[in-house]
Amino acid sequence: MPSAQLPRAVFAMDPVHLPLLFPAPLMDRLQRTARIDPALVVRDFTDPAADPAVAAALADAEVLITGWGCPHLDADTLAATPRLRAVLHAAGSVRSLVGEAVWDHGTTVSSAVTGNALPVAEYTLAMILLAGKDAFTHRERFRATHAQPTSAETAAIGNVGRRVGVIGASRVGRRLLELLRPHDFQVLLHDPYVDAAEAAALGAEPVSLEDLLRRSDIVSLHAPDIPETHHMLDRPRLALIRDGGVLINTSRGALVDHEALTGELVSGRLHAVLDVTEPEPLPADSPLYTLPNVFLTPHIAGSLGNELERLGQIVVEELERLAGGVGLVHEVRHADLARVA
């Protein structure tokens, strides 16, 4: 396609992410597919003092390639980008990114959320396997005693037949279910949008939330952060998890009542692997930083480092489809936002 016929695209994100999302080979593919300036990365659509070159690029833009740090896309965005026909998001959820005006305008929105799901699922699988071996407790004990565990101390550990409860057949939840298949787990699933036949196809037994909490040795959260799921694991539901059970949260901190969870963890009744919290980060004096039964990480489960290139590749492939007049594979439907992350 002649260069003049290529769609005009503009980056809109924090520039710090650009080199990892689009290393040289991917940037070359982008530039063969669209007219895009790698040196121009927009952080503000409406600043009247903005560079005239930015204003001119936005006025001509048919595609915005967005990422973390992109401003909220609303009516002002459309005013600055009158030719806009697609937003390709090189990150996860678009819930907080795209305003109603963009949907009302009929702009096509695509997200690399499926690419971001894999590292989260991988992190979760790793934590499930380590939790089943009680690795965190034994690490703390070994640090203190420098002694090998006794057979009595290891009698209850292992991953054969352990029950894993997955809350939410989201993209991450589904990738996790795939990764769990080769292992000898019993997998329970709670998702109000998944029927028995689909759950069986995913390799899980469909159960109510309460039943999942009662029966699972390890509970992993993968539900979206929507009003219906706010503090879905409250004090009464947390109390349903068996003594010594493990809660893994790589989704959103708001899904859990953290005051209630902190009480359970301080008591030592439960264990937790928390990559997300409420608030995030926790206050400096939170006991969760030092409790031996808590494995706390700073929101690292999602794409970081070289994993970002996977997100960039998804966007490049979507742009190639768009330029070729082919339907997008990762299009986000407005109607689905009510029940997805």
LOMAR-443761 format. One record per residue (C-alpha): x, y, z; residue in three letters. Coordinates in pm, whole numbers, plus 50000, padded with zeros to 5 digits. Each point is the difference from the previous one (the first is absolute). Layout:
BEGIN
XYZAla;...
//
This chain:
BEGIN
500005000050000Met;501435034449909Pro;501115019850305Ser;497405027249939Ala;497234973950027Gln;501164985950333Leu;497865009550301Pro;501355027950217Arg;500724987550354Ala;501175017750316Val;501414986350326Phe;498225010750320Ala;501584986850320Met;502845005550244Asp;503075000349769Pro;501984978750245Val;498054969349884His;500565004749626Leu;503424983049957Pro;498874968350178Leu;496614998449831Leu;501425006449654Phe;503664989949966Pro;501635006649663Ala;498544970649802Pro;496465007750113Leu;500465037249945Met;501144992449644Asp;496814979749944Arg;497935028550139Leu;501595025049767Gln;499404977349702Arg;496324998250095Thr;499235035750105Ala;501375035049981Arg;501245004350355Ile;502765020750160Asp;501814979750271Pro;501255032250155Ala;496505014350050Leu;498244986350307Val;496945019150124Val;499305004750371Arg;497335027149977Asp;497295004049737Phe;498665033750107Thr;502875021850128Asp;499655033149810Pro;503755004950032Ala;500754966649838Ala;502534997449722Asp;498355009449668Pro;501524968549852Ala;498084979350256Val;496775018149923Ala;500534994749627Ala;500764963150045Ala;496894994850213Leu;497845018649751Ala;501134975649730Asp;500024968550215Ala;497814970849898Glu;501474976550262Val;501175005850356Leu;502454974550137Ile;499545003350373Thr;501644985550310Gly;500535006250370Trp;500085037250069Gly;497645009149718Cys;497525027450093Pro;496334990850030His;498354999349657Leu;496835020950003Asp;498165026749802Ala;503065022650014Asp;502054972249842Thr;497544997549713Leu;500165037649955Ala;503794997649968Ala;499844968949775Thr;497085005649761Pro;501174972149763Arg;500444973950272Leu;498614965849911Arg;501924975850224Ala;501694998250340Val;502524971650034Leu;500964995950366His;503414984650071Ala;499014990750354Ala;497144983150184Gly;496595013250098Ser;498535029849814Val;497315005550264Arg;501585031650144Ser;501555011149670Leu;497105003449758Val;497135023650080Gly;496434997149878Glu;500555025849727Ala;502514977149829Val;497544971049999Trp;497175022949886Asp;502185012049713His;500274964149872Gly;503774998750040Thr;501394964749991Thr;501894990750317Val;502484971450031Ser;502044988850299Ser;503044977950057Ala;498404986950319Val;500364963949883Thr;503775005049982Gly;500015013950351Asn;498004970350128Ala;502794974849944Leu;502625013450245Pro;497305004550265Val;498904963949951Ala;503634988350008Glu;500665019050324Tyr;496844985350151Thr;500884964449901Leu;503455004250154Ala;498475012250325Met;497454971750007Ile;502764974249962Leu;502165016450267Leu;497045003850234Ala;499154963249958Gly;503554991450111Lys;499605024650291Asp;503225015549871Ala;499455033750167Phe;499584985250350Thr;502974976949956His;502185028449874Arg;499265019850317Glu;500584969650221Arg;503274991249823Phe;501255035750039Arg;499404997850374Ala;501154964550074Thr;502404990449718His;498594964950048Ala;498404975749759Gln;496264995550058Pro;498784968750170Thr;497654975649829Ser;497255012350230Ala;500605035749884Glu;499694990249633Thr;497214974550031Ala;497265023949888Ala;501775015849702Ile;499884990949632Gly;497995007649687Asn;498414966149929Val;496245003650018Gly;500145034550153Arg;496845020449938Arg;500535032949817Val;497055023949984Gly;500055024849711Val;497665029750038Ile;499305014849657Gly;500404984949654Ala;501545032449875Ser;502784999849743Arg;502484994650282Val;497744974450164Gly;499714980249676Arg;503755000949937Arg;500544987850356Leu;497544971549946Leu;502024989949692Glu;503245000750199Leu;498484979350281Leu;499034971449767Arg;503314980750005Pro;500024999350381His;498194976850241Asp;497645026050144Phe;496284999250057Gln;498825032949851Val;496845018350108Leu;498665030149809Leu;497575027350095His;498795023149725Asp;496335010049960Pro;500435002349622Tyr;501374964749954Val;497634970249984Asp;500784964150095Ala;500904989049647Ala;502455028649947Glu;501554994950344Ala;500544963249919Ala;501635009849671Ala;502315022850197Leu;500944970950225Gly;498205011950311Ala;497034991850218Glu;497485029050013Pro;499035009550355Val;498515028850194Ser;502385025450151Leu;499264987750351Glu;500544963649904Asp;503305008849832Leu;501235018050311Leu;499044971250229Arg;501554972749786Arg;503185015749864Ser;503494996950143Asp;501145029049782Ile;497705027949878Val;501105021649704Ser;498205032149903Leu;499515008949633His;496735019449996Ala;499635035149853Pro;499885030750221Asp;496385010549954Ile;497385011650254Pro;498644964750036Glu;503404986350102Thr;501055027650241His;501124982850322His;498514967349874Met;502294982950249Leu;498685016650313Asp;500374988850361Arg;497314972549989Pro;501334985649673Arg;503635000950110Leu;498924980950308Ala;498824971649773Leu;503554992449884Ile;501424970850195Arg;502655005550266Asp;503395001249829Gly;498445008249662Gly;501755022849754Val;498555030449824Leu;501745012149683Ile;499025033849858Asn;501495011349668Thr;496815017849889Ser;499065031650191Arg;500305008750366Gly;496425013050012Ala;498644964649962Leu;501004992950361Val;499035017150326Asp;503585006750105His;499145008550359Glu;498354966050036Ala;502854982649812Leu;502615017050217Thr;498234986750309Gly;500064964549862Glu;503685002849908Leu;501105015650328Val;498264971650182Ser;501994975349791Gly;496894981049894Arg;500515006649628Leu;502945004449765His;500045024349708Ala;501895008349684Val;499135035949913Leu;501235017749690Asp;497225026250032Val;498585016450310Thr;497605027150113Glu;501465025950018Pro;502994995049775Glu;502605001950133Pro;499004992150356Leu;500855024850278Pro;503564996950125Ala;498814986850338Asp;497874972049855Ser;500754966850171Pro;499684982349662Leu;503545010949911Tyr;501534978450273Thr;497574971750073Leu;501624966249931Pro;496744986549852Asn;499755027849740Val;501925001349671Phe;499635035749879Leu;501185012649660Thr;499705035049845Pro;497544993849712His;502524981149788Ile;497824971549868Ala;499015018849685Gly;502255007449705Ser;503365015150092Leu;503425001649837Gly;500304978049693Asn;496374988950038Glu;498915034249872Leu;501164990949650Glu;497154974649984Arg;497525028550048Leu;501675020549728Gly;499864970749761Gln;496254996350054Ile;499525036849917Val;502174998049688Val;498014970049877Glu;496735018250065Glu;501265030549811Leu;500954977649707Glu;496504985549998Arg;498485034850017Leu;502155012549713Ala;499084969149800Gly;496285004050057Gly;499824968250208Val;497974997050320Gly;501905004250327Leu;500644969750218Val;500185018350333His;497165024949961Glu;498375011350325Val;496205002349993Arg;498375027450202His;497264976350112Ala;502584976950159Asp;501505026450229Leu;497324994250263Ala;501434965650078Arg;503684999949897Val;503105016150141Ala;
//
